[in-house]
Amino acid sequence: MVTGASAGIGLAAARLFAREGAQLVVNARRGAELDDLVRQIVGDGGAAVAVPGRVQDEETAAALAEAALSRFGRLDIGFNNAGILGEAGPSSGVSAAGWRETLEVNLTGAFFGAKHQIPAMLRGGDGGLSITRT
């Protein structure tokens, strides 16, 4: 699973994972770009599904984990890459709304990702993690 997969590092990572044989769930806000990525991966013989949405919405994180389980039967890797730079300029010029948006995308998005990915990984056989259950 790769968030922020429509551009930059996320796009490059998704393409690399696909070339290495990973079955992918990709996410970004821009659905058209995700659909293009999925078409490319499938056209190259890979497997991918797009789940567009905002990472800072918990429903998106839940849908991503569910897509991995329902489409591929497991989740092994969650690359919570989605992020924004936020408002540019000196800190004294950043608005409260801009600050909150940056925190929501960069921190809350990764938190919601992990919150839903870890149980999905455990359901799929630990997702390569070495975890001791008590």
N, C-alpha and C positions, 0 to 999 in steps of 0.2 A: 504494500500500500504506500502510495506516495501522494502527499498533499502538496499543493502549489505546483502541480505538474504541467501547467499550461505554458510556462516560460522559465527561462533561467536555469538555475541549479535543479529544480524539480523536474523540468522537461529533460534535461541531460541525464539525470538519475533514472527516470522512468525508461528512457531509451536504452540506457546501459543495462538495467535490470532485465528488460525484455530481450536484449541481445544475449544475455547470459542464461535465458530460459525461464525466467520468473513469469508467473501468471500474475497480472497486475490489476489492482483497483486503483484508479487515478482520480484525483480530486483537484478542483480549483473553482473559482467563482465563474469563470468564463466557459460555459458549456460548449460553445462552438469549437474552441481550441482543443478542449478535451476530446470531443468527437473526432477531430482531425488526428489527434495522437492515437486514439484507439484504432482508427482505420489504418493508420500507418503500421502499428504493431501487428494487427491482425493480417494485414497485407503482407507482412514479412514472415508470416507463419506463427506469430505469437498469440497469446491470449490476454485480453484486457477488457475491463469494463469501466465506464466513466460514472462517477457519482458527483455531479456538480453541487456546489453549495459553499457556504461560509464556514470555515473551521471554528469560528467562535460561537457557532450555534451547536449546542449539544446534539440536536437531532441529526445534524450532518455527521458527527463522529459516530453516532450509533448506526446510521445507515451505511457508513463505510465498513465498519466491522461486520455488519450483517451481510453486506454484499460479498465480502471475502468468504465468509462461511457458507453462504447459500450458493455462490457461483463456483468456488474452488474447494470448499470443504475444510478449509483451515486458513489461518493467518500466521505467517512466520516472521514478517518484517513490517514494522510501521515506521516510515520515514516522514516524520512530522516536519516538513520543510517549509510549509506556507508561512510567509512573514511579510511585513511591510516595514519601510523605513520611517514612516510617519511624516509629520510636518517638518519641512526643512528650515534651517535657520538656528539662531541661538535659542537656548532653553527659555530665556525670558520672553521669547515671542511665540512659543508653542501654546496653543489653546488647550484648555482642559479637555475639550471634546477630542482633539487630536491625540493627546496623551492617552486618554481612555481607549480610543480606537486601536492605537499601537499595542497597548497592553492586552486588549481583548484578542487581537489576531495573534500576536507573538507568544503570549503566555497562556491565556485561557484556551486558545486553540490547541496548543500542545498538551495542556492538561486534559481537555476533553478527549483528545486522541488517545492518550495513554489510558485514561479511565475506561474506555471501551475496547481498546486493543488488547490490553493485558488479559482480561477474561476470555476474549476470543482466542488468543494464543494458547491459553491454558486448556480451553475446550478442544483445540486442535492437536494436543499432544505436547504442550509446553512451548511450541514455536521455537525450539532450539534453545530455550532458556533452561538453566539449571536452577530449579526452585525447589526448596524443601517445604513441603506442606505440613502444617501442624494440626 
